[in-house]
């Protein structure tokens, strides 16, 4: 499989990927992550990690903590997550909170090229 745009992820390394999460991408409605209890990440067809089990690799925070209206940022260190498979993979990110108890798919169209350790 070959996609036009892939982000390199280096297995074993903590390079940070930053996303701006949207509740609705068509209307550009930002996701309020103040009530989010967990974020899960799937790479390829397998669940790889959750913020509960990997709290330093999956983090969300407001861009400006002093401004309650500032956008939320979701920061991932995918290279540090367990069970990565090398090669081009599709990433799915799901956020859970009271409004979305079954999860809201933040994205499933982000593509990465996982590079194994040297």
Beta strands, then each sheet from edge to edge (+ up, - down):
strand 1: 7-10
strand 2: 17-19
strand 3: 22-24
strand 4: 29-30
strand 5: 38-43
strand 6: 46-50
strand 7: 58-62
strand 8: 72-76
strand 9: 87-96
strand 10: 104-115
sheet 1: 1+ 10+ 9- 5+ 6-
sheet 2: 2+ 8- 7+
sheet 3: 3+ 4-
end
